[in-house]
Amino acid sequence: MALSRAVKKELADRFGQRAVFDVPMAEHTSLRVGGPADALVMPADTRELIDLMRMLEQAGLPWMALGGGTNLLVRDKGIRGVVISLRQGFSDIATHEIRQDSVTVNAGAGTRLSALCRYAIAHHLAGMHVVAGIPGTVGGAILMNAGTAQGAIESVLAGIDVLYVPDQTTHLGREALTFAYRKLVWSAEVCGENGYPPLVLGGWFRLEPAGKRDLAAEFETLQARRWKTQPRGLSAGCVFQNPAAEMPAGQLIDRAGFKGFRIGDAQVSELHANFIINRNQATAADILRLMAMIREKVYQSCNVNLQPEIRIVGE
Ligand SMILES: Cc1cc2nc3c(=O)[nH]c(=O)nc-3n(C[C@H](O)[C@H](O)[C@H](O)COP(=O)(O)OP(=O)(O)OC[C@H]3O[C@@H](n4cnc5c(N)ncnc54)[C@H](O)[C@@H]3O)c2cc1C
């Protein structure tokens, strides 16, 4: 169900230029594919966000949260309802609780993860190297339990601030949260009364004073390694989850003969077979067809059922 004119007018009246309509999601995703979202709204603060959620709940309208769009494949007909971006109003970083052996840093969900890493380096705080070089936002990284060979964000997270839709904000400590490989698992205990998970407003990170370590040099080394092993084209990172640590999806896809294989402008990277690159004009349909072919062939040849790591949304 598309948004009615009346709803669009109400959003425009309330949010001014921070509500935009019929927005091509290709402009908001790193893969650069995806049809239009009915509306994209960028609340300036928690009060505005609560106003928005009350309005959406009253009208029974669907919504989804958008981070940096670096792990998303939006289908070609786009997204019905409202896409909510916290990039404008939820991007502050601040230090709290300085102890001898730990420092707690708070970052809004819309903060770029790279900005949080730079902040940690500038304040000589260790720990963020587990997500060095990962694009996207703090909110997206928490939802995806983003990580590298060095570890995952769960290892530095002390807690999160959340909004139970429409209007209950609270803090969830690390002990209340369950993480799995590349995801935050919303257990029944932390879902709202209606069974829905909350929106993440920000994260609290417990970092360590870095002593004599040269954090900037460590990050540079990790970034250089990344450039060598990951392609630079338009992508959403790894498409499939690794079935096991000793069985990387990229290796299975490579063995199945897909490196360089192309459907339209969607191509399996020559450098890293678990990346699908949009060579220019790829559509979501091209990418989904390529993913289906890969899954089928890998299943036939290795008896492994690859599961997508990227989130597929829209119609
Ligand atoms: C070149 C490249 C390299 C990458 N390398 C890595 C890597 O090494 N390791 C890794 O783990 N990932 C990697 N990724 C994938 C991606 O960057 C991560 O998953 C990232 O953490 C996603 O963050 P995002 O803000 O872009 O989230 P999005 O893609 O915008 O969203 C991801 C999911 O989180 C939800 N979400 C986002 N914000 C909120 C919020 N505030 N509240 C509730 N739900 C929310 C969205 O609805 C969606 O379901 C890579 C991607 C690219 C393009």
The ligand as an SDF file (V2000), in Angstrom:
LIG
                    3D

 53 58  0  0  0  0  0  0  0  0999 V2000
   32.8460   -2.5590    0.6090 C   0  0  0  0  0  0  0  0  0  0  0  0
   32.1340   -3.1690    1.7860 C   0  0  0  0  0  0  0  0  0  0  0  0
   32.8580   -3.8910    2.7150 C   0  0  0  0  0  0  0  0  0  0  0  0
   32.2120   -4.4740    3.8170 C   0  0  0  0  0  0  0  0  0  0  0  0
   32.9540   -5.1610    4.7130 N   0  0  0  0  0  0  0  0  0  0  0  0
   32.3560   -5.6850    5.8150 C   0  0  0  0  0  0  0  0  0  0  0  0
   33.1370   -6.3720    6.8040 C   0  0  0  0  0  0  0  0  0  0  0  0
   34.3500   -6.5100    6.7100 O   0  0  0  0  0  0  0  0  0  0  0  0
   32.4750   -6.8860    7.8780 N   0  0  0  0  0  0  0  0  0  0  0  0
   31.1220   -6.7350    8.0560 C   0  0  0  0  0  0  0  0  0  0  0  0
   30.5780   -7.2020    9.0650 O   0  0  0  0  0  0  0  0  0  0  0  0
   30.3720   -6.0890    7.1220 N   0  0  0  0  0  0  0  0  0  0  0  0
   30.9360   -5.5700    6.0210 C   0  0  0  0  0  0  0  0  0  0  0  0
   30.1900   -4.9080    5.0830 N   0  0  0  0  0  0  0  0  0  0  0  0
   28.7130   -4.8640    5.2230 C   0  0  0  0  0  0  0  0  0  0  0  0
   28.1710   -3.6110    5.9450 C   0  0  0  0  0  0  0  0  0  0  0  0
   29.0580   -2.5310    5.7940 O   0  0  0  0  0  0  0  0  0  0  0  0
   27.9200   -3.8760    7.4310 C   0  0  0  0  0  0  0  0  0  0  0  0
   26.9840   -4.8890    7.6240 O   0  0  0  0  0  0  0  0  0  0  0  0
   27.4460   -2.5930    8.1320 C   0  0  0  0  0  0  0  0  0  0  0  0
   27.5600   -2.7650    9.5220 O   0  0  0  0  0  0  0  0  0  0  0  0
   26.0180   -2.2060    7.7740 C   0  0  0  0  0  0  0  0  0  0  0  0
   25.7690   -0.9260    8.3330 O   0  0  0  0  0  0  0  0  0  0  0  0
   24.7550    0.1050    7.6390 P   0  0  0  0  0  0  0  0  0  0  0  0
   24.6590    1.2870    8.5290 O   0  0  0  0  0  0  0  0  0  0  0  0
   25.1370    0.3700    6.2430 O   0  0  0  0  0  0  0  0  0  0  0  0
   23.4040   -0.7300    7.7190 O   0  0  0  0  0  0  0  0  0  0  0  0
   22.2610   -0.8640    6.6160 P   0  0  0  0  0  0  0  0  0  0  0  0
   22.7970   -1.6350    5.4640 O   0  0  0  0  0  0  0  0  0  0  0  0
   21.6410    0.4370    6.3250 O   0  0  0  0  0  0  0  0  0  0  0  0
   21.2090   -1.7630    7.4200 O   0  0  0  0  0  0  0  0  0  0  0  0
   21.5200   -3.0780    7.8320 C   0  0  0  0  0  0  0  0  0  0  0  0
   20.3540   -3.6010    8.6830 C   0  0  0  0  0  0  0  0  0  0  0  0
   20.3020   -2.8940    9.9090 O   0  0  0  0  0  0  0  0  0  0  0  0
   19.0270   -2.2840   10.0950 C   0  0  0  0  0  0  0  0  0  0  0  0
   19.2580   -1.0210   10.8120 N   0  0  0  0  0  0  0  0  0  0  0  0
   20.1550   -0.0520   10.4810 C   0  0  0  0  0  0  0  0  0  0  0  0
   20.1400    0.9210   11.4100 N   0  0  0  0  0  0  0  0  0  0  0  0
   19.2180    0.5500   12.3530 C   0  0  0  0  0  0  0  0  0  0  0  0
   18.7490    1.1320   13.5660 C   0  0  0  0  0  0  0  0  0  0  0  0
   19.2140    2.3110   14.0120 N   0  0  0  0  0  0  0  0  0  0  0  0
   17.7970    0.4810   14.2810 N   0  0  0  0  0  0  0  0  0  0  0  0
   17.3000   -0.6960   13.8450 C   0  0  0  0  0  0  0  0  0  0  0  0
   17.7010   -1.2990   12.6950 N   0  0  0  0  0  0  0  0  0  0  0  0
   18.6610   -0.6910   11.9670 C   0  0  0  0  0  0  0  0  0  0  0  0
   18.4660   -2.1010    8.7000 C   0  0  0  0  0  0  0  0  0  0  0  0
   17.0520   -2.0610    8.7100 O   0  0  0  0  0  0  0  0  0  0  0  0
   18.9910   -3.3710    8.0300 C   0  0  0  0  0  0  0  0  0  0  0  0
   18.1770   -4.4860    8.3540 O   0  0  0  0  0  0  0  0  0  0  0  0
   30.8030   -4.3230    3.9740 C   0  0  0  0  0  0  0  0  0  0  0  0
   30.0850   -3.5710    3.0330 C   0  0  0  0  0  0  0  0  0  0  0  0
   30.7340   -2.9970    1.9570 C   0  0  0  0  0  0  0  0  0  0  0  0
   29.9390   -2.1920    0.9680 C   0  0  0  0  0  0  0  0  0  0  0  0
  1  2  1  0
  2  3  1  0
  2 52  2  0
  3  4  2  0
  4  5  1  0
  4 50  1  0
  5  6  2  0
  6  7  1  0
  6 13  1  0
  7  8  2  0
  7  9  1  0
  9 10  1  0
 10 11  2  0
 10 12  1  0
 12 13  2  0
 13 14  1  0
 14 15  1  0
 14 50  1  0
 15 16  1  0
 16 17  1  0
 16 18  1  0
 18 19  1  0
 18 20  1  0
 20 21  1  0
 20 22  1  0
 22 23  1  0
 23 24  1  0
 24 25  2  0
 24 26  1  0
 24 27  1  0
 27 28  1  0
 28 29  2  0
 28 30  1  0
 28 31  1  0
 31 32  1  0
 32 33  1  0
 33 34  1  0
 33 48  1  0
 34 35  1  0
 35 36  1  0
 35 46  1  0
 36 37  1  0
 36 45  1  0
 37 38  2  0
 38 39  1  0
 39 40  1  0
 39 45  2  0
 40 41  1  0
 40 42  2  0
 42 43  1  0
 43 44  2  0
 44 45  1  0
 46 47  1  0
 46 48  1  0
 48 49  1  0
 50 51  2  0
 51 52  1  0
 52 53  1  0
M  END
$$$$
